[in-house]
Amino acid sequence: MTGTVQIGKHLVGEGQPCFMVAEIGINHNGDMQLAKKLIDASSFTGCDAVKFQKRTVDVVYTAEELARPRENPFGDTNGDLKRGLEFGYEQYAEIDRYCKDKDILWYGSAWDEASVDFLEQFDPPCYKIASASITDDHLLRHHRQYGHPIIISTGMSTMEQIDHAVEVLGTNDLIILHCTSTYPSKVEELNLAVIYTLRDRYQVPIGYSGHEVGLAPSLAAATMGACMIERHITLDRAMWGSDQAASVEPQGFARMVKDIRAIETAMGDGVKVVYDSEVPIQKKLRRVGL
């Protein structure tokens, strides 16, 4: 039994509707108006929540990495880019207000301890730990001190590393997401069967964080019992930005949510019955017998 985890007004886990998350991440390109458009699009598609990312740039990246030449809209170095993409308190306060107006949950993945403390000001319904942070024991423990549910992605991680992260975090109010950390991911490297492996190994709700092109693997993950599906959302996959190509545009996102809801209805309860709608066909087509 995997149980359920409460995230805001939603129960996530066994027997519950798939929790649909639109990851805005850094696809807002440092533009608050674009961030709002992405929230609008996420709400329109029927998503349950949106997710952002928060970093303290000088802590997460080395000075050498920040100084690396990289032409971008904010300057000529990687540091210019990373700082340009970061929202501060005023922007997140506006995101908090705007999401409440739209009646959609929001939360974030914090890549360092100060960013966890920053997001805590907004009393998030949960925290997401990115695949890149799964081996950072201190950061995992820092998340846990606030008592919110934890969602952890497992991209680029071995089973031993996942075991250790679960040991550090504990299984209370924990959701684990299967993930492949390439952008976009190759279909042959998605390995969706790991969803079953993680569910049997940890006995907690298991979801899927996808970076592939297309929708079919995410639909398959939902059919396999993934308790939540997280996909990046963008207004235009051709837009500037490192995550845009691995994202889903609003029309496709809406279709994915609609199809997953249809799958949930179609799955039924596993009890074989003859439906009333079948009886006239039965009388017309079946020869006398049992």
SVG drawing of the C-alpha trace seen along z (x, -y; Angstrom):
<svg xmlns="http://www.w3.org/2000/svg" viewBox="-32 -44 69 67">
<polyline fill="none" stroke="black" stroke-width="0.4" points="0.0,0.0 1.4,-3.4 -1.1,-5.6 -1.7,-9.3 -0.1,-12.6 -2.0,-15.9 -0.9,-18.8 -3.1,-21.8 -6.7,-20.6 -5.5,-17.6 -4.9,-14.0 -2.1,-12.6 -1.5,-8.8 -3.3,-5.5 -6.9,-5.8 -6.8,-9.5 -6.8,-11.5 -3.4,-12.1 -2.0,-15.3 -1.1,-17.4 1.8,-19.9 2.9,-22.4 6.5,-23.3 7.1,-26.9 10.7,-26.6 12.7,-29.2 10.6,-29.3 9.4,-32.8 12.8,-34.0 12.9,-36.5 9.8,-38.3 6.9,-38.6 4.3,-39.2 5.4,-36.0 5.2,-34.2 1.6,-35.3 0.8,-34.1 2.2,-30.7 0.1,-30.6 -2.9,-31.5 -2.1,-28.8 -1.6,-26.2 -4.9,-27.1 -6.6,-26.9 -5.3,-23.4 -6.8,-22.1 -3.5,-21.6 -3.6,-21.4 -0.4,-23.3 2.5,-25.2 6.1,-24.9 9.0,-27.4 12.7,-27.2 14.6,-29.2 18.4,-29.5 20.9,-31.6 23.1,-32.0 26.4,-32.6 25.9,-29.5 24.7,-27.0 27.3,-27.9 31.1,-28.3 32.7,-31.6 34.4,-29.9 31.0,-28.7 29.4,-32.1 32.3,-33.8 32.1,-31.4 31.3,-33.3 27.8,-32.7 25.9,-35.1 22.4,-35.7 19.7,-38.4 21.1,-39.6 24.8,-39.9 27.9,-38.0 28.5,-35.5 26.7,-32.5 26.4,-34.5 24.5,-37.3 22.1,-34.7 21.5,-32.9 21.0,-36.2 18.7,-37.5 16.4,-34.5 16.0,-34.7 12.9,-36.3 13.1,-38.1 10.6,-38.7 8.4,-41.2 8.0,-38.9 7.2,-35.9 4.8,-37.9 3.0,-38.7 3.1,-35.1 1.6,-34.1 -1.2,-36.6 -1.8,-35.8 -2.0,-32.0 -4.5,-32.5 -6.6,-34.7 -6.5,-31.8 -7.2,-29.2 -4.1,-27.2 -1.4,-25.9 2.2,-26.9 5.4,-25.7 9.1,-25.6 12.2,-23.5 14.9,-25.2 18.5,-24.5 20.1,-25.7 19.2,-26.3 18.7,-30.0 16.2,-29.4 14.2,-27.0 14.0,-29.7 13.0,-32.2 10.1,-30.1 9.0,-29.3 7.9,-32.9 4.9,-31.9 3.9,-28.8 4.1,-26.5 1.9,-23.3 5.0,-21.2 8.6,-21.3 10.2,-19.8 13.8,-18.5 15.3,-18.6 17.2,-15.6 20.5,-17.6 20.0,-18.0 19.2,-14.4 22.6,-13.7 22.8,-16.9 22.0,-15.5 22.2,-18.9 19.7,-20.4 17.4,-17.4 17.4,-17.8 16.9,-21.5 13.7,-20.9 12.4,-18.5 12.6,-20.9 9.6,-22.9 7.3,-19.9 5.9,-20.2 5.3,-17.2 8.4,-16.5 8.4,-15.6 11.8,-14.3 12.9,-13.7 15.3,-10.8 16.9,-11.8 20.6,-10.9 20.6,-8.9 21.4,-5.3 19.2,-3.2 21.8,-3.4 21.6,-7.2 17.8,-7.1 17.9,-4.7 20.2,-7.1 17.9,-10.1 14.9,-8.2 16.8,-7.2 17.7,-10.8 14.2,-12.2 12.1,-9.3 8.9,-8.1 6.4,-10.3 4.6,-12.7 7.1,-11.7 6.4,-11.4 9.1,-10.1 9.1,-10.9 10.7,-8.8 12.7,-11.0 15.4,-11.0 17.4,-14.2 18.0,-15.0 16.3,-17.9 14.6,-16.6 14.8,-12.9 15.1,-10.1 12.1,-7.8 14.4,-4.7 15.9,-6.2 12.7,-6.9 12.5,-3.4 9.0,-3.9 9.0,-0.4 11.1,-2.0 7.8,-3.4 6.9,0.1 10.4,0.7 10.2,-2.5 6.6,-1.7 7.5,1.8 10.8,0.7 9.7,-2.3 5.9,-1.8 5.2,-5.6 3.3,-7.4 5.3,-7.3 4.9,-9.9 6.6,-10.9 8.6,-14.0 8.9,-13.9 11.2,-15.9 10.4,-14.0 9.0,-15.4 5.4,-14.4 2.7,-13.2 2.5,-9.4 5.0,-8.5 3.3,-10.7 -0.1,-9.1 1.5,-5.7 2.9,-6.7 -0.5,-7.7 -1.9,-4.4 0.8,-2.6 -0.4,-4.3 1.8,-7.4 0.2,-9.5 1.4,-12.8 2.6,-14.0 5.0,-16.9 5.8,-18.4 7.4,-21.8 5.0,-24.2 5.9,-26.9 3.9,-29.3 6.2,-28.4 8.8,-25.6 10.8,-27.7 11.1,-30.5 14.6,-31.3 15.6,-29.3 17.3,-26.0 14.1,-24.2 11.7,-25.3 12.4,-22.4 11.6,-19.8 8.3,-21.6 4.7,-21.3 2.7,-24.1 -0.7,-25.0 -2.9,-23.2 -0.9,-20.0 -0.9,-20.3 -4.7,-20.7 -5.0,-17.6 -2.7,-15.6 -4.7,-16.6 -8.0,-15.7 -6.7,-12.4 -5.3,-11.4 -8.7,-12.2 -10.3,-10.0 -7.9,-7.2 -8.7,-7.5 -12.4,-7.1 -11.8,-4.2 -9.7,-2.2 -12.7,-1.4 -12.6,0.8 -11.5,4.1 -14.8,5.9 -16.2,7.5 -19.8,6.7 -22.4,6.6 -23.4,3.0 -27.0,2.1 -26.0,0.6 -24.7,4.0 -27.9,5.9 -29.7,5.0 -26.6,6.0 -26.4,9.2 -30.0,10.1 -29.4,9.3 -26.1,11.0 -25.6,13.9 -26.9,17.4 -28.7,19.2 -26.2,20.4 -25.1,19.6"/>
</svg>
